[in-house]
Amino acid sequence: MHHPTDQAQNEPAPASPNPPSQIGRLVLVASTTLLVLAAVGVVGCSTNMIESVLFYYPSPRAVQAPDGAEDVTFPSSVGRHARGKTLHAWWLAPTTDRPKGTVLFCHGNADAIDAHHAFVSSLPSQGYGVLLFDYRGYGRSEWDGRLNRDRLIADAVGALDYLRARNDVDPGRLFLIGHSMGSMVASNLAADTAPGTFRALTIVSPFSSFPRVAGDYVPVLGPILIPGGRAPEDAVTKLGDLPLLIVFGNDDAIVRPYHAPIIHEAATNAGVATELREVPGANHITVLTSPSMQAEIAAFFDAHLPADTE
């Protein structure tokens, strides 16, 4: 296994899943919101609204499937924190003679699946089918007006249920990737499901906890506005025997590079088989658009296929 080349790291990125004004918007909205809420004394009961405004950048719009992709829809999971919604996804079938397995991809906090397709575009040619889905409010998935971490995870549960129901998917060969915000979704999905559901998990450009990443953008105020819970550093301690690969770029200005080692330490201390990959010169986007990194992730999955795989 090797690091992406400099050329691969500098290739064009997809339509930016992280708006360039994100930091300024976070600072402005956080400061204004805190002042308003403090004035009316409702900070404690409004954290869900603050999280919805500050962390998520949904893009409800039509998206056109690329060649070879199948448009599919399925219901999200329903629970105490999530009303059921119809979600939209692309199914990318493996293009090899002998498919190896299936990858569920959980994307980041902005834009729709067309902007994230480049992150997984080479996996079908390496033997892996991919389900690339949009959370509620993103792309063509139904919108209920507000997002939070539990609703995103419920949407991922719906995606997992859909994969299990497909006749062309072997439920014993499921793998999971989460990028950026999707790393929170993927790590919690893996922690919440029964042991053996997935064969391996990869998280890319992950943040360690909500208060900590909020503090990176808005010191002091950020951790006050954004509560803990569903932290990747906690979720990975519950993975049991599930192998974990953590990938991050050391030039990431969106999620600072120090987060990944925190998650790695938490997983290792919990006895989880964990690998940490720092990609020199890669940023939040190029760390995963690189075909060589996609090949490295596929190789990681290959290493955890069932023993009877030829």
Disulfide bonds with the S-S distance in Angstrom:
none
